[in-house]
Amino acid sequence: MEKQATSKRLLGVAVPVGALRSRHGIGVGEFSDLVEFAVLCRKMKIRLIQILPVNDTGFESSPYSSLTAFGLHPLYLRIEDLEEFKTVGNPIKKRMKAARETFEKNIRFSHYNVLKEKLEICRDIYDANKTEIVKSANSGELSKWIKENSWVKQYAVYRRLKEENEGKSWKDWQEHSVVTAEEIESIWNDKKFREEHIFWVWLQQALDVQFSKAAKAITDAGIIMEGDIPILMNEDSCDVWAHPEIFIQELSAGAPPDMYSPDGQNWGFPIYNWEAQEADNYAWWRRRLAVAGKYYNAYRIDHVLGFFRIWASSHNDYSSALGRYVPYIPVTSGDFKRMGFDKGKIRWVSQPHIPTGELMDALRNNWGGSASPADIKEAADKIFSKALIRVNEEELWLFKKAVKGEKDIDKLELHPAARNYLLGKWKDRAFLEYRKGKFFPVWYFRNSKAYKSFSENERNELEALLEKRQKKSERVWSQQGMKLLSVLVESSPMLPCAEDLGAVPACVPRVLSKLKILGLRVIRWFRAWDKEGSPYIPFEEYPQLSVCTAAVHDSSTVRQWWETEADQGQFSGFLGVPSLPKIYNPGTAKVILSKAASARSRFRVFQIQDLLHLSNNWYSADPSNERVNVPGTLSDFNWTYRLPAPMHEISKDRELILAVGQLSRIKAVKKQVSV
């Protein structure tokens, strides 16, 4: 499907593959379930299906924490569709039946347990058919598939080594933690490991066949299949292991501090070395899109801001409060000298300074129980000897050079009062010297002790300098975004859609519009934040080149938002329907989703949970159970949402099918023309 074929307004649905339920699954949605889901979507007049990433993440449930940019997740394999399943004996069939009965009872699926069981069953099937499968890998259909998918060699070697090392990160392997392409090829060809490598190849070929078949059925039904391409790779991934030259591993990508995350977000993923990627014309990204293009007609570019500039912090920190934008035009030592700063003052603005008395007070006041003067002195002496160095003969201290981040402070094994104090002081600086003579203003620089000590003239001069650097940096971001996104656009016929949430520089919408990339508009966040009351943007002002949605996988559903988070009065007034009930019901859902469906956006995409609320039949007793993910938390809950019933039952709900179908017929609100 060419990009221009998507020029008409469409209604879409967002659903994780794992959320699908059918008669055939083993406690989790599978690629083959997409065929049945497409039939349901046709009934509801839905013309776009958007899914979360489906690459192999191993036993990590987050789909954005991939072990590979190319390999698919075995979690989504339908075992019964394997050709080799036809030959298995009763023990495997009984195990399949028992697994289905066990896991189908669960409201949410267990990523770890389901994957473990499916992999063990697949190994039994592989072992029973090993001779024929290996023969095919040597000179048959599987051999041909390997040649067409050369990435699978690195993946198979990596997966085998990871299992051999009990699932540890490749950085902790005793052997082969650092390898060349030639060494990987040599390991692949080692006859001792041939059968184990072929197991992973066999799985990937089967997944490719099943996903390709499902994708074709969706396209044949006249429905656009939209995939999700995570911008970043897990540090513990085949790609970072096999291609370290295209990543900068000493930096961790994330997001700057905001009202929800005061210390920012440190995702732990390395950032890209764009210069190295440019040297081979971005071959890795082009291959990635080519593989995705086998299945998708459109794709969501996750965190598109990262192609313009990425927020990166030291790998030695837990938080990202001391992060910086990459790229960025830095403040230099020369800039400071022109402001009259000598070496001592440059150090004052870029390194935390700890007074002896302040440290002692912090220990006494935050000990958490009774402490004798001897206890306090012992703790302080430990800090002075392990973490700090005195400034001349003053009662003032700096961190030792050996302390390079928050993780190093933890390694000192200090009393909690001392640890917490030092972690707080580590961030107390106006500038981060990330390279000799190059500085970035930390996010909270105005709260630092250094900034507060400046005169009014110094503050004004510094603010003017930072404004100039910001403007110069934005030009760099615009150029980089245009260059990198142009590579993506020209590399694939898939329609690109961007996830452009967060603090968006002015250059981002301009570049996206020029490249005809659809941006994302989440109703609850698409507001005039700079105006009094932060009014919602009218639906007639939504850009045509955009995707309008009422909720995303990282947010609450519309129902939970309405009942627990929304200013109901303000939002009802915005919709022009002041009498909406406080408790969410199908009537409320119809009003909100109908208004959203009138947006001028090209695509109007709703989460499957939000569409299900158009009928009384599918409400969970607890609305929080209907979320996909709660950002900033680690639990078995995240990413394990399942439909409340199998699809064949949902398809019988005429009330639901009619209500969703009505959304598809809603025309765009006309933009008002002022006279």
N, C-alpha and C positions, 0 to 999 in steps of 0.2 A: 504494500500500500504506500503510495507516494504521499508526501507531506501535504500537497494541495488538496488531497481527497478528504481532508479533515476540516475543510473551511466552514462547514455548517455547524450550528449549535447542537450539542449533544448532551444527553443525560448519562452520567456514569456512576459507577459504584466502586468503592474501595473495599477490598476484602483480602486478608492474609490467606494464602493457600492453606495453611495449617488450620484455619478456622472452619473450613468446609466440612460438612458431615454427610455421609452417604451410607448405603447398605454395605459398602465394600471396604471402607477404611478400617485401619487398626488404631482407633483412638485419636487420629489426626487426619487433616485433609491431605490429599495426595494429588499429584498432577492430573491424573485421570479424572478426578472429581470436577475439574474445570469444564469438562464437556457437559456434564449435567447442569452445572451452574450456568453455563451459557444458554441452555434451553430455558431455564428459569428467567434469565435476564431478557431473553427475547419476548417472553410473555409479558414482562413488565415494561417493555419498550426501552430498555436500557441498551445503549449503543457503545459503551466503553466499560471495560473491566480493568481496574488498576490494582495491582498486587504489590506486596512488599518484596524486598530482595529475596531470592531463593538460592543463593550460593551456599556452599557448604560452610557451616560455622562450627562443625563438630558438636560438642556437648554444650556449647554456649548458645543460649536461646535467642540472643539479640541477632536479628537478621543483618544488622549493620556492623557485625564483628566477624567478618568473613575470614576463613582460612585460605580462600582462593578467589580470585577475580573471575575465574572461568568455570570451575567445577560446580555442579548442582548438588543440592543437599539430599543425601540418602533418606532423610526423614520423609520426603515426599514421594518415594518410590512405591508403586503398587506391586507388591510381591506376586500376587496371583496373575498379573499380566506378563510376568517373565516367561519366556519360552521354556526355560529349564524347569519351571514349576510344574509343568505337565508330567514330568517324570519322577517327581518326588513321592516318597512313600507316606504311609499313614502317620508316622510319628511327627513329621513336619506339618502335615495338615491339621493334626490335633493341636499342635502347639499354636498354629495360626488361629484356630478357633478359640482356644483358651485366651490368647492375647486379645482378640477382638472383644470377647465377653468381659474381660477385665477392664480394658481401657475405655470401652464405650460408655461405661457407667459414669465417667468423670465429666464434670461440668466444664472444666478447663483441661487441656491435655498436658501430660507430663513429658516435657521435652526430653529429659534425660532417660527416663524409663522406656518410653516408646522407641526412641532411637536405639537404645541398647538392645532391646528385644528384636527390632527389625534387622539390625546389623548381624546379630547372632543367627537369626533365621537365614539371612542371605549367605552367611558363611557356610551353613549346613548345605544349602542348595548348591553353592559354588563347589564345595568339596565333593558332592555327589556327581558333579558334572565337570570336574576340573580338567580331565583329559581332553574333552572336546573343546572346552573354552580356550585352553592354552593353545591347542592346535589351531583354532580360529585366529588367535592373536598372532600366531607365527606366519600363517599364510592364507587366512580366510577373511570373512567380513570384518572381524574385529581388527585384523591387521590393517585393512583399508581405512577403518574409522580412526585408528591411531595416527595414520599418516595425515589424515584430514584435520586432526585435532592434536597437534604436536605438543600443546601445553600439558597434555595429560601425563606425559612422561615425568615432568618435574613434580606434578601433583601426586602421582602414584609413589614416587620415591619419598617425597615429603611425608605423605600419610603413613607409609610403612615405617619410616624412621620415628615419627611422632608416637606411634603405637609401641614401638620397640622401647621408647624412652618414657613409657607410662603416661603419655599425654602432656609431658612437660614442654614448655616453650623451646623452640630451637636454640635459643640463647643459652639454655641450660644443658644442652646435649654434650656428652663427653667426646663424641666424634661427629664430624660432618656439620658442625655449627657454622663453619665458614667454608663455602664451596665455590667452585667455578662451574661454568656451564659444561665444560669438558668433564669435570669430576661427576656431575650429576648424570651425564650420559653414560659414563663408565659404570656408575652404580646401577643404573637402569639395565645395563647389559650384563650385569653379574648374574650368572646362572643360579647361584645360591638363592637369590631373592626373586627370581623370575615369577614364580607362581603367586607370591604375595603381591607383587606389583600388578600382575594381571587381574587380581581380585578387584582392586580399586578401579582399574580401567574398565572392567566388565560392568561394574556398578554405574560408572559414568556414561557408558554407552547406552545402557538400559534407561537411565534417567533422560538422556538426550532423546531417545526414541519416544518415550512416553510424553515428555513435555512438548516435543515437536508435534506430535499427533493432537494433543489438546489445543495447542496454539493454532493449528490449521483449522480445527473444528470451530474455534471461536471466530477466526477470520472468515471462514466460509459462511458463518451465521450472520455476517455483516456487522460484527462487533469489533471495535478496536481493542487490542490487547496492549496495555501500558505496563511496562516493567519499571523497576526502581533501581537506579545505578548509584550505590553509595560512593561518595567522592573519595573516601579514605579506605585504607586497608589496615586490618589488625596488624600490630607489630609482629605477633606470632602468626604469620601467614606464609604460605608457600611463596607468594610474590616478593615479600620483603626478604625472605631467606634466599631465594634464587636470583633476585635482581636488586641487591642492596644499593647499587649505584644510582638508581632512580628515586631514592628516598633519602631524606635527612633524618636520621634516627635519633640524633641528640635533642631534637625538638619534638614536642607533643602538641598535636592539634587540639583545639577546643573552642570555647566561646568566652568572651569577656564577661566580667561581673554584670549582673543586672538585678532587678528587684526580686527575682525568684532565686538567684544563685549569687549571693554577695561575694563569694570567692571565685566566681566564674566556674567554667566547666573544663576539666582536663580529661579528654577522652582517651589519652594514652596511645593514640595512633600517630605514627610518624608523618611528617609532611612530605610533599613531593619536592624533588630536586628538578625544577622545571628546566634549568639550563641543560642538565644531562638528558632530559627527555627530548628537548628540542634538537639535540645533536643527532638523534636517529629519527627525526620527524615524528615524534610522539608515537612510535610504533606500538608500544604497550597499550596505550589508550585506543588506538585504531583497532587493534586485535580485540580488545574488550568490547568495543561497540559492534564489531563484526559478529562476535559470538552472540551478543544480546539480540542482534538483528535477525537471528534464526527464529526467534520466538515472538518478538514484539513488533508492533506497528508504531508505538510511541514509547517514550521513556521519560521518567522523572529524574532530573539531575539533582541529586541530594546535595543540600548545602551549597548552592551555586555560588554564594559569596566567596567560597574558598578558591574559586578560579580567579577572582579578582585580588583578594588578599585573605590570608588565613591568620587566625589568632593562635599564636604558638607560645608555649611556655617550655621552660627547661624540663628535661626528662628527670631532673632531680627533685622536682616539686610535685606535691599532690594536687594543689590548687592551681588556678591559672591567674591569680590576682597579680602576679608579676609577669604576665604574658606580654606579648607585643605583636603588632601586625607585621606580617611578612608578605610582600615587601613594604618598606617604609623609608622615607628620606629622613635620616637620623639627625638629631642634634649632635654636634661635634664638640670636641674640646676647644676648637677654634671659636665656635659660637660662644661658649661660656667665657673664654678669655676676652672676647670683644665686649662682653657684658661686665668685665672687670673682675671675673672670678679667678682666683689663684688656685693652685693645686689643692690647698686645704679646703677651699669652699666647694670645689668640684667633688671632692671626696664627701663633703658634708651633704650634698644633694643626692649622691648616688650610693651611699653606704649607710646602713642603720648605725646610729651612735647610741650607746647604752650607758647612762650614768650609773655609777655604783649604787647610790642611794635609791634610785628608782628600782633597780633590780632587787635590792634587799627588801624594799617595801612590797614589791610584788610577791615575793616568797612568803613574807609574813602574812599578807592579807589573803592569799589564795592557797594556803597550805592544805585546807580541807580538814582541819582538826588541830588539836593542840600540838605546838612545836616549841621546843626549847631553843634558846639562843644557839646552843651547840648544833642542833639540827639544821638551823638556818645557815650557820656559818659553813657547815660541812657541804650543804647543797650548793652554796655560793662558790666555795672553793673548787668544787667539781666543775661548775660552769666556767669559772675563770681559767682553769687549767685545760679543759677539753675543748671549749667552744670559742673563747674570746681572747683578744690581744689588746693590751693597754695602749692608749694614745699618749705617747710621750710619758710624762709623769703625772698626767691628769687623772682624776677619778672618772674616766671616760673610756669606753671599750668599743672595739669593733669585732665583727666576726672574723675568725681565722680564715685564711684562704682555703683551707681544707674543707670548710663548711660551704658547700656549693648549692644547697637547697634544703627544703623541708625534710626530705628523706634522710639527709645527713644529720639533722638535729635529732630525729627519732633514733638514729643509730647510737647516739650518745648515752641512751638509757638513763635519762635524768628523772628526777622527781616530777610528777605531773604538773605541779605548780611552775617549776622551772621550764619544763617542756612547753607548756602553753604560753608562757611569757615570751620565750624566744621565738616561737612560731609567729606570734603577733608582731614582735619587733622586726623579724625578717622582712616583713612587708612595709616597714616604716621608712620609706625612701621616696624621693620625688622622681628620680630617674633610675632606670636600669641600664647599667653599662654592659651591654651584651657582647660587645667586642671592644678591644682597646680603642678608646677615643670616640666611640659611637654610643649614643644614648637614646633611650626611648622613654617618654613620660609614662610612668606607671598609672594604672587606671584611677587610683585614689590619690594622685600626687598632691592635690590641694589639701588633703587631710594629713599630710606628712608633717613631722616636726620641722623639717627643713623649710618647706614652703611657708609655714606659718611664721617662720623667723624672718622672712624677707620684708624689705621695705615696700611701700606701695609702688614706688618707681620700678623696683626689681620685678615685682609681680606683673606690672603692666608690660614691661619689656619682654618678660618671659612668655606671657600670654600671646603677645604679638608674634613672637618667634614661632610658637607652636601653631598658630593659625596659618602662617606661611608654610610650615612643614606639612600641615594637613592638606592644604590646597595642592602642593606639589605632589604629595603622595597620592591624592585622588586622581591626578593625571596619569600617574604610573599604574594605578589600579585599573583605570579605564582601558589603557593600552594592553595590559596583561589579560584582562577579561576578554577583550575583543579578540586577541590573538588565540587564546586557548579555546574559547567557545567556538570560534570559527573553525578550528580543527575538528571539534565534535560535530558541528553542523554539516560540514562538507564530507565527513567520513561515513555518513549513514543516511539512508532515506527515511529513517524513523523520525517522527515528529518529536522535537525536544520540548519538555515542560520543565520549568525550574522551580525548585523550592527556595524562594527568596525571602525567607522570614528573618527577623532579627533587626539589628541596627543596619539599615541598608544605605550605603553611600548613594549620592545622587546619580553617579555614573551607571549604577547597575540597571535601573529600568531603561535608561537610554540604550545601553548595549543590547539588552534583551529584545527591545523593540526593533532595533536595527536588524538583528539576526532572526527576527520573527520567532523568538522563543517565548512560550506562554509562561507568565509569572503565576504565582499562587496568591489568592486572596482568601484569607480565613476571616469570616464575617466578624467574629468577636474581637479580632485584633486589627481589622482594617478600619481605622478610625483617625480622625483629625486630632492627633495627640497634642498638638501645639495650641489647640483652641480650648476655651473654657468649657468644661464638661466633657471634653474629648468625644464629640459627637461621632456617631457611626457614619461612614461614607454611604451615600444613597446608592442603591443598586444600579440606577441608570448611569452612574459615574464609574462603574467598574470597567476597566479596559477590555476591549474585545479580545485582545491577545492575553487572556488570563484564564485560570481555572478558579472557579468560585467553589468554596466548600464551607460547611458549617462546623466541621470538627476534623481533626487529624489523629493519626495513631498515637501521638504524644500528648494529646489533650483529653479532657473528659468528653463524653458523648454530649450531644445537644441536651438530652434529658437531664443528665447529671449537672451540666453547666446551668441549665435553667433553674433547677431546684436548689442548688447549693452555691452557685458562684455569681450568677447574673444579677445586674440591677434590673429587675423585671419591669419596673415602671419606665425607666429610660428606654429599654429595648422595645417594650410594647408601644411606646410613643413613636419610636423610630419606624416601627412596622405600620403604624396607623391603625392598630387594633388594641385599644386600651383595656379591653375586657378579658384578656387571656388569663386562664386559671393558673394559680400558683403551683398546683400539682400537675405535672406533665401527663398528658393523655393523647390519644390519636388526634383529637381536635386541635390541640396545641401544636402537635407535630405537623399537621397538615398546613396550618397557617404559616409557621416558621419556614418549613421546607418549600412551600409554594412561593413565598416571597423571595427566598434565596434562589429558586429556580427561575425567577424573572430577571436575574442579573444579566448584564450585557455580555458576560464572559462567554468565550467559545465553549468551554466545558463547564457543566455544573456537576460536581462529583460529591456524592454523599457516602459516608461509611455505611456498611450493610446494617450495623446496629441501629443507625438513625432512620434508615428506611423501614426496618422491621417495626419501629415504634408507630408506624401509621396504622397498625392493627393492634387490637387489645391482646392478641394471642401470644406475643413474644416478649413481654416485659419481665425482666428479672426482678425478684423481690428486692434486691439491693442493686441500685444503679451503678455502684462502683464496680460490680462484677462484670460490667459490660465494656470496661476499658480494655484497650490493647496493651498500653504501656504507661507507667508512671515514671517520668524522667527523674534521674537523680536517686533512684532506688534500685537495689539489687535483691531480687526475690524470685521464687518459682512462679509467681503470679504473672510477671511481665512476659508479653509476647505469646501467651498461651490461650488466648481467647478462642472459643468455639461457638458456632451457631447454636441457638437454643434447641434446635431439632434438625433431623436429617432433611435434606433438600426436597425429597419427594413429599414430605409432610407440609413444608412451607409452601410448595407449589399448589397445594389444595386451598390455600387461603385466598379466596376470590376478593375479599375486602382489601387485602394488601396489594394484590396484583392490579386491581383497578386504581387504587390510590397512587401507586408509583407510576402507573401509566399516565395518569392525569398530570403528574409533574413534567413528563416528557413533552407534553403539548403546550406548556406555558411559554408564551412569547416573551421576548426581551422587553423590558421597560424602555420606552423611548426617552432619549436624552433631551432634557429641557433646553430650549434655545432662548436665550435672553434677548429681549427686544428693547 
